[in-house]
Amino acid sequence: MGCPGGPIPGGGPDPHRGGPGRPGGPGERHLPGRRRLVRLPPPKRPGGAGGGSSGAPKRCGGRDPGGAGGWRPGHPLSGRCGERRGPGPGAGIMSRVAPLLLAVLLLPSWTGTGWGGSAGVGTAGPLAAQDPLTLAEIRGEALAESPSVRDARLGVASARARVTEARSGLLPRVDAAFDYTRNLTAPSAFLPELLVDPEADPGALIRVPLGADNVWSSAIVLRQALFDARVGAGLRAASRVASLAEEELRRAELEVSVRVRVLHNDFLLARERQAVAERSLERVRQALAEVRALEAQGLASELDVLRLEVEEANLEPQRDRARNDRREASRALSLAMGRDPDPELAVEGSLEDVRPEPVDAELSVLRAQALESRPELRQADLRRELAGIELRAEQAEWLPRVSLVGAWEVAAQQDGSLDPFGSGMERGYGRTVGVQVTLPLFTGFSRSARRDRFRAELGSTEVRFEAVVRETEAALEAVLERLEEARTGFRARERAVEQAERSWSLVRRQAEEGQVGRLELLDAELALRTSELNRAEAAHGWLVARTELLRLLGVDAEDLEVGR
């Protein structure tokens, strides 16, 4: 009977507190590390959608428990519904405090956080419905979050740095050197005294100090390779390594894209199976309702009702299993995108829209496309080229290396306190230019051993390349056969669905007229359900075969006319 101060009737969420309909309430969960909100289903309340009972008394000035949630006439301070009293002693205080309380309660909704929410994450209004994701959007997110793709990109950056490193051998090298020596005891030399005094004893020696207390020297040396066959071979090898890294990146991206396509196709199949199970269950329930009505009129037997009830009981677990399979496929697809597992992912596309078309390209054209684009074939070819370059680089070890060398030197000596390089009278300069030729004569047979090893590796890469080419040709031929088989099978099963739908309509009409029994009705429904499942599986098989063809060709889109 109470009016104000009690809970709001109707069981609905308070709009001023966090709830299932507002951000930041108990109906939402903020996931760490992701700037997005995951909406949880609102908790069910007993007593229907409004949560109220039809026999509950209505409260004055509150929500109508049995109505649409609007406010009933009546003042919160009145004693009876619809009766207004005069202002009481606290009416003036309430009139001043009520706006302030209302502003405090509405503050979370203005800030977009709600009670218990995180600032800067909530939204001012309810979250919009999730837009269905296209295959391109799913692929983009998967490529952005894939660890293998990120690792391959780092490999490309490393390989390009190696190219720059190898190119440095073509440029001059400039070195600067600086040396300082402090002679604690200056070295001495003993010379014949005749050098100083011609009249001295021929066998007499005198001690002559060499050097000064401080000795300074500096030099700038330039070295430029004029001929070095190893530099060119190293640059070509580094370029092939960079190309290998780029092909590895393409292979990683293609692998992620193919996996996304496979998971996308599996999701479409699981969703179609759930739809078929739900349609089948709906048909059986509709037929069961009609048979029960006929039984009440004495036009159908209890056995007919039991048969349909048994079929309904058998279809419900199949429907639940199909729904769980679809949720599992949704989780796998969301994980491939780098998201948290989402059992209710909205995805564009349907197997009913698939229309298999024949492949117009011939096997020779597809083989040429694979040799040009497939990463595995490109990598095998690049490894073969790299082995040949390494062999030629090892053979270049037998050739001489010619370099231009130039130096500019400054030397100085000084006694006493430190005075770097002293004055001009104490310094000496030197400038030299020369050509240096280096020719290895004997290295202990290591060069010949390395040459034989690289020659064997070259032969091994050629064998592997030929093997990959043969495997690709065989796989292309097999996948073309699978595509044609799936295309013809889809058309046959599509006709079977049309015939099964006609059969179901005829049998149902005849069953209503009493011309056929309920057993024929169940057989027609089973035939329709089986035909729909077979058509979905045929469309899925064609999509899987087309995905395999794209993988063998090394492309991520329908660059060739392989159907849509």
C-alpha positions in Angstrom: 0.0 0.0 0.0 2.9 2.3 0.5 3.5 5.0 -2.1 7.0 6.6 -2.0 10.1 5.0 -0.7 9.4 1.5 -1.9 10.8 -0.3 -4.9 9.5 0.6 -8.3 6.8 -2.0 -9.3 7.1 -3.8 -12.5 10.5 -5.3 -11.9 12.1 -3.0 -14.6 15.6 -1.6 -14.1 16.0 1.8 -12.5 17.0 4.2 -15.3 19.2 6.2 -13.0 21.3 3.3 -11.8 23.5 1.0 -13.9 21.5 -1.8 -15.4 21.1 -3.9 -18.5 20.0 -1.0 -20.5 22.7 1.5 -19.6 26.5 1.4 -20.0 28.5 0.7 -16.9 25.8 -1.3 -15.1 25.7 -5.0 -14.2 24.4 -5.8 -17.6 27.8 -4.9 -19.1 31.4 -6.1 -18.6 34.5 -4.1 -19.5 37.2 -6.4 -20.8 40.8 -5.4 -19.9 43.0 -4.6 -22.9 40.1 -4.0 -25.2 38.3 -0.7 -25.7 34.9 -2.3 -26.3 32.0 -3.4 -24.2 30.6 -6.9 -24.2 26.9 -6.9 -23.4 25.6 -9.7 -21.2 22.0 -10.8 -21.5 19.8 -9.1 -18.9 18.8 -11.3 -15.9 15.4 -12.9 -16.2 12.9 -11.9 -13.6 10.0 -14.0 -12.4 6.5 -13.1 -13.2 6.8 -12.3 -16.9 8.6 -9.5 -18.7 7.4 -6.8 -16.3 8.2 -8.9 -13.3 4.9 -8.1 -11.6 1.9 -10.3 -10.7 -1.5 -9.8 -12.2 -3.0 -10.0 -8.7 -0.6 -7.5 -7.1 -2.1 -4.3 -5.8 -1.3 -1.1 -7.7 0.7 1.5 -5.9 -0.2 5.2 -5.9 2.2 7.4 -7.7 4.2 4.4 -9.0 4.4 2.3 -12.1 1.4 0.2 -13.0 2.6 -3.4 -12.6 0.2 -4.6 -15.2 0.5 -1.7 -17.6 3.0 -0.4 -20.0 5.2 1.1 -17.3 3.7 4.6 -17.2 3.0 6.6 -14.0 -0.5 6.3 -12.6 -2.3 9.4 -11.5 -1.8 10.3 -7.9 0.5 12.3 -5.7 3.3 10.6 -3.7 2.1 12.4 -0.6 -1.6 11.6 -1.0 -3.3 9.1 1.2 -5.5 7.6 -1.5 -5.0 7.1 -5.2 -6.0 10.2 -7.1 -6.6 12.3 -4.0 -4.3 15.3 -3.5 -3.6 16.7 0.0 -2.2 20.0 0.9 1.5 20.5 1.5 2.8 19.1 4.7 5.4 20.5 7.0 8.3 19.1 5.0 7.0 20.1 1.6 9.2 23.1 1.3 12.3 21.1 2.1 11.4 18.3 -0.3 10.7 20.8 -3.1 14.3 22.2 -2.7 16.1 18.9 -2.2 14.3 16.9 -4.9 16.0 18.7 -7.9 19.4 18.2 -6.3 18.8 14.5 -5.7 17.6 14.1 -9.3 20.7 15.8 -10.7 23.0 13.5 -8.6 21.1 10.4 -9.8 21.3 11.5 -13.5 25.0 12.5 -13.3 26.3 9.0 -14.3 24.2 9.0 -17.4 25.5 12.5 -18.4 29.1 11.4 -17.9 28.6 8.2 -19.8 30.1 6.0 -17.1 27.2 4.8 -14.9 27.6 3.5 -11.4 30.7 1.3 -11.2 31.7 2.1 -14.8 35.1 3.2 -16.1 35.5 6.8 -17.1 36.2 7.4 -20.8 34.9 4.0 -21.9 31.1 4.2 -21.5 28.9 5.8 -24.1 26.2 8.4 -23.6 23.4 6.1 -25.0 22.7 2.4 -25.5 25.1 0.5 -27.6 24.1 0.2 -31.2 23.4 -3.2 -32.6 26.4 -5.0 -33.9 26.8 -4.7 -37.7 27.4 -8.0 -39.5 31.1 -8.5 -40.3 32.1 -9.1 -43.9 34.8 -11.5 -44.9 37.1 -8.7 -45.8 36.7 -7.1 -42.3 37.3 -10.5 -40.6 40.4 -11.0 -42.7 41.7 -7.5 -41.9 41.4 -8.0 -38.2 43.0 -11.5 -38.4 46.0 -10.2 -40.3 46.4 -7.3 -37.9 46.4 -9.6 -34.9 48.3 -12.6 -36.3 51.6 -13.2 -34.5 53.0 -15.1 -37.5 52.4 -12.1 -39.8 54.0 -9.7 -37.3 57.0 -12.0 -37.1 57.3 -12.2 -40.9 57.2 -8.4 -41.1 60.1 -8.1 -38.7 61.9 -10.7 -40.8 61.4 -8.4 -43.9 62.8 -5.4 -42.0 65.9 -7.5 -40.9 66.5 -8.8 -44.5 66.3 -5.3 -45.9 68.9 -4.1 -43.4 71.2 -6.9 -44.6 70.9 -5.5 -48.1 72.1 -2.1 -46.9 74.9 -3.8 -45.0 76.0 -5.7 -48.1 75.9 -2.5 -50.2 78.3 -0.8 -47.8 81.1 -2.9 -49.3 80.9 -0.8 -52.5 81.5 2.4 -50.6 84.8 3.7 -49.2 85.8 3.0 -45.6 87.3 5.9 -43.6 89.0 5.2 -40.2 90.5 7.7 -37.8 93.1 6.8 -35.2 94.6 8.7 -32.3 97.5 7.7 -30.0 99.2 9.3 -27.0 102.3 7.9 -25.2 103.8 9.2 -22.0 107.5 8.1 -21.6 108.2 7.8 -17.9 111.8 6.9 -18.8 112.8 7.9 -22.3 114.4 5.1 -24.2 118.1 5.5 -25.1 120.5 4.3 -27.8 124.3 4.0 -27.7 126.1 5.4 -30.7 129.8 5.7 -31.5 131.3 8.8 -30.0 133.0 9.6 -33.3 129.6 10.8 -34.6 129.9 13.7 -32.2 133.6 14.1 -31.7 135.9 13.1 -34.6 138.9 13.0 -32.2 137.3 10.5 -29.8 138.3 7.0 -29.2 136.9 4.8 -32.0 135.6 2.3 -29.5 133.9 4.8 -27.3 130.1 5.0 -27.1 127.8 7.7 -26.0 124.2 7.4 -24.6 121.7 9.3 -26.8 118.0 9.6 -25.5 115.3 8.8 -28.0 111.9 10.5 -28.0 110.4 13.0 -25.7 108.2 12.9 -22.6 105.0 13.1 -24.6 104.5 11.5 -28.0 101.3 12.2 -30.0 100.2 10.6 -33.3 97.0 10.6 -35.3 96.0 9.3 -38.7 93.0 9.2 -41.1 93.0 6.2 -43.4 90.8 5.7 -46.4 90.3 2.3 -48.1 88.3 1.8 -51.3 87.8 -1.6 -52.9 88.6 -1.4 -56.6 88.0 -5.1 -57.3 86.4 -7.6 -55.0 84.2 -10.3 -56.5 82.8 -11.2 -53.0 81.1 -7.8 -52.6 78.9 -8.2 -55.7 78.1 -11.8 -54.8 77.2 -10.8 -51.2 74.9 -8.0 -52.5 73.1 -10.4 -54.8 72.7 -12.9 -52.0 71.3 -10.3 -49.6 68.8 -9.3 -52.3 67.6 -12.9 -52.6 67.4 -13.2 -48.8 65.2 -10.1 -48.8 63.0 -11.5 -51.5 62.7 -14.7 -49.5 61.6 -12.7 -46.5 58.9 -10.9 -48.5 57.6 -14.3 -49.9 57.6 -15.6 -46.3 55.4 -12.6 -45.4 53.1 -13.3 -48.3 52.9 -17.0 -47.2 52.0 -16.0 -43.7 49.3 -13.6 -44.8 47.9 -16.2 -47.2 47.9 -18.8 -44.5 46.0 -16.6 -42.2 43.6 -15.6 -45.0 43.0 -19.2 -45.9 42.3 -20.2 -42.3 39.9 -17.3 -42.0 38.1 -18.4 -45.2 37.9 -22.0 -43.9 36.5 -20.8 -40.5 34.1 -18.5 -42.3 32.8 -21.4 -44.4 32.5 -23.6 -41.4 30.5 -20.9 -39.6 28.1 -20.5 -42.5 27.6 -24.3 -42.6 26.9 -24.5 -38.9 24.5 -21.6 -39.1 22.7 -23.2 -42.0 22.4 -26.5 -40.2 20.9 -24.6 -37.2 18.4 -22.9 -39.6 17.5 -26.2 -41.2 16.9 -27.8 -37.8 14.8 -24.9 -36.6 12.7 -25.0 -39.8 12.2 -28.7 -39.5 11.2 -28.4 -35.9 8.7 -25.6 -36.7 7.1 -27.7 -39.5 6.7 -30.7 -37.1 5.2 -28.5 -34.4 2.8 -26.9 -36.9 1.8 -30.4 -38.1 1.4 -31.6 -34.5 -0.9 -28.7 -33.7 -3.0 -29.5 -36.7 -3.2 -33.2 -35.8 -4.1 -32.4 -32.2 -7.0 -30.3 -33.5 -8.1 -33.1 -35.7 -7.9 -35.5 -32.8 -10.1 -33.3 -30.8 -12.7 -33.6 -33.6 -12.3 -37.3 -33.8 -10.6 -37.1 -37.3 -7.1 -38.3 -36.2 -6.0 -41.1 -33.9 -3.8 -40.9 -30.8 -1.1 -42.9 -32.7 -0.8 -40.0 -35.2 -0.2 -37.6 -32.4 2.3 -39.8 -30.7 4.3 -40.1 -33.9 4.6 -36.4 -34.3 5.4 -35.9 -30.6 8.2 -38.5 -30.9 9.6 -36.7 -34.0 9.4 -33.4 -32.1 11.3 -34.9 -29.2 14.0 -36.2 -31.5 14.4 -32.9 -33.4 14.8 -30.7 -30.3 18.3 -32.2 -29.3 19.3 -31.9 -33.0 18.4 -28.3 -32.9 20.3 -27.7 -29.7 23.3 -29.5 -31.1 23.2 -27.4 -34.3 23.0 -24.2 -32.2 26.0 -25.3 -30.1 28.0 -26.1 -33.2 27.2 -22.6 -34.6 28.3 -21.0 -31.3 31.5 -23.0 -31.3 32.2 -21.9 -34.9 31.6 -18.3 -33.9 34.1 -18.6 -31.0 36.7 -20.1 -33.4 36.2 -17.3 -35.9 36.4 -14.6 -33.2 39.6 -16.1 -31.8 41.1 -16.1 -35.3 40.4 -12.3 -35.5 42.3 -11.7 -32.3 39.1 -11.1 -30.3 37.8 -12.7 -27.1 35.6 -15.8 -27.8 32.2 -14.5 -28.9 29.5 -17.2 -29.4 27.1 -14.7 -31.1 29.3 -13.2 -33.8 27.3 -11.5 -36.5 28.7 -12.4 -39.9 27.5 -11.5 -43.4 26.8 -14.2 -46.0 24.8 -17.3 -46.4 25.2 -20.6 -48.1 21.8 -20.0 -49.8 23.5 -17.2 -51.8 26.2 -19.5 -53.2 26.0 -20.2 -56.9 28.8 -22.4 -58.0 30.2 -21.6 -61.5 32.7 -23.6 -63.6 36.4 -22.6 -63.8 37.1 -21.1 -67.1 40.9 -21.2 -66.9 42.8 -24.3 -68.2 45.3 -26.3 -66.1 48.3 -24.8 -68.0 47.1 -21.2 -67.2 46.6 -22.1 -63.5 50.1 -23.7 -63.4 51.7 -20.6 -64.8 49.7 -18.5 -62.2 50.9 -20.8 -59.4 54.6 -20.5 -60.6 54.3 -16.7 -60.6 52.3 -16.2 -57.4 52.4 -19.2 -55.0 54.8 -18.3 -52.1 56.0 -21.9 -51.7 57.1 -22.1 -55.4 58.6 -18.6 -55.3 60.6 -19.5 -52.2 61.9 -22.8 -53.7 63.0 -20.9 -56.8 64.7 -18.1 -54.7 66.5 -20.7 -52.6 67.8 -22.3 -55.8 69.1 -18.9 -57.0 70.6 -18.2 -53.6 72.5 -21.5 -53.6 73.9 -20.6 -57.0 75.0 -17.2 -55.8 76.7 -18.6 -52.8 78.6 -21.1 -55.0 79.8 -18.2 -57.2 80.8 -16.2 -54.1 82.9 -19.1 -52.8 84.6 -19.4 -56.2 85.4 -15.7 -56.0 87.7 -16.4 -53.1 90.2 -17.6 -55.6 90.4 -14.2 -57.2 92.6 -11.3 -56.0 91.3 -8.3 -54.1 92.5 -4.9 -55.2 92.1 -1.9 -52.9 93.1 1.8 -52.9 94.6 3.0 -49.6 95.3 6.6 -48.6 96.5 8.0 -45.3 97.1 11.4 -43.7 99.2 11.3 -40.5 100.3 13.8 -37.9 103.0 13.1 -35.3 104.4 15.3 -32.5 106.8 15.0 -29.5 107.0 17.3 -26.5 108.9 17.5 -23.2 107.5 18.8 -20.0 103.8 19.4 -19.3 101.0 18.3 -21.5 100.4 20.4 -24.7 98.6 18.2 -27.3 100.6 18.2 -30.5 102.6 21.2 -29.3 103.6 24.0 -31.6 104.2 23.9 -35.3 107.9 23.2 -34.8 107.2 20.0 -32.9 104.8 18.4 -35.4 105.4 16.3 -38.4 103.0 15.5 -41.3 102.7 12.5 -43.6 100.5 11.8 -46.6 100.5 8.4 -48.4 98.6 6.9 -51.3 98.9 3.3 -52.5 97.3 0.2 -54.1 97.0 -3.0 -52.1 96.6 -6.4 -53.8 95.7 -9.5 -51.8 95.8 -13.0 -53.2 95.2 -16.0 -51.0 97.6 -18.8 -51.9 96.9 -21.6 -49.5 94.1 -21.9 -46.9 94.3 -25.5 -45.9 91.8 -26.9 -48.5 88.9 -25.0 -46.8 88.0 -23.2 -50.0 87.7 -26.3 -52.0 85.6 -28.0 -49.3 83.2 -25.1 -49.1 82.9 -25.0 -52.9 81.9 -28.7 -52.9 79.4 -28.1 -50.1 77.7 -25.2 -52.0 77.6 -27.2 -55.2 75.8 -30.1 -53.3 73.3 -27.6 -51.8 72.6 -26.2 -55.2 71.7 -29.6 -56.5 69.5 -30.2 -53.5 67.5 -27.0 -54.0 66.9 -27.9 -57.6 65.5 -31.3 -56.6 63.2 -29.7 -54.0 62.0 -27.1 -56.6 61.1 -29.7 -59.1 59.2 -31.7 -56.4 57.2 -28.7 -55.3 56.3 -28.0 -59.0 55.0 -31.6 -59.5 53.1 -31.5 -56.2 51.4 -28.3 -57.2 50.4 -29.6 -60.6 48.9 -32.7 -59.1 47.0 -30.7 -56.4 45.7 -28.2 -59.0 44.3 -31.1 -61.1 42.7 -32.7 -58.1 41.1 -29.5 -56.9 39.7 -28.7 -60.3 38.0 -32.1 -60.3 36.6 -31.4 -56.8 35.3 -28.0 -57.9 33.5 -29.6 -60.9 32.1 -32.4 -58.7 30.9 -29.9 -56.1 29.3 -27.7 -58.8 27.3 -30.6 -60.4 26.4 -32.0 -57.0 25.1 -28.7 -55.8 22.8 -28.3 -58.8 21.5 -31.9 -58.3 20.8 -31.2 -54.6 19.2 -27.9 -55.4 16.8 -29.6 -57.6 16.2 -32.2 -54.9 15.3 -29.4 -52.4 12.8 -28.0 -54.9 11.2 -31.4 -55.4 11.2 -32.1 -51.6 9.4 -28.7 -51.0 6.8 -29.6 -53.5 6.4 -33.1 -52.0 6.0 -31.6 -48.5 3.3 -29.2 -49.7 1.4 -31.9 -51.5 1.6 -34.4 -48.6 0.6 -31.8 -46.1 -2.4 -30.8 -48.2 -3.4 -34.4 -48.6 -3.0 -35.1 -44.9 -5.3 -32.2 -44.1 -7.9 -33.8 -46.4 -7.3 -37.2 -44.8 -6.0 -38.8 -48.0 -2.6 -39.9 -46.5 -1.5 -40.9 -43.1 0.9 -39.1 -40.7 3.7 -41.5 -41.5 3.8 -40.2 -45.1 3.9 -36.6 -43.6 6.9 -37.5 -41.5 8.7 -39.1 -44.5 8.1 -36.0 -46.6 9.5 -33.7 -43.8 12.5 -36.0 -43.4 13.2 -35.9 -47.1 12.9 -32.1 -47.1 15.2 -31.7 -44.1 17.8 -34.1 -45.6 17.7 -32.3 -49.0 18.3 -28.9 -47.3 21.2 -30.3 -45.4 22.7 -31.9 -48.5 22.4 -28.6 -50.4 24.2 -26.7 -47.6 27.0 -29.3 -47.4 27.4 -29.2 -51.2 27.7 -25.4 -51.1 30.2 -25.7 -48.3 32.2 -28.3 -50.2 32.4 -26.0 -53.2 33.6 -23.1 -51.1 36.2 -25.3 -49.4 37.5 -26.5 -52.9 37.6 -22.9 -54.1 39.6 -21.8 -51.0 42.1 -24.6 -51.7 42.4 -23.5 -55.3 43.2 -19.9 -54.2 45.8 -21.3 -51.8 47.5 -23.3 -54.5 47.5 -20.3 -56.8 48.9 -18.0 -54.1 46.2 -15.4 -54.4 43.9 -14.1 -51.7 41.0 -12.9 -54.0 39.2 -14.1 -57.1 41.8 -12.8 -59.5 40.9 -15.6 -61.9 37.4 -16.5 -63.0 36.7 -19.3 -60.6 33.1 -18.4 -59.8 31.4 -16.5 -57.1 
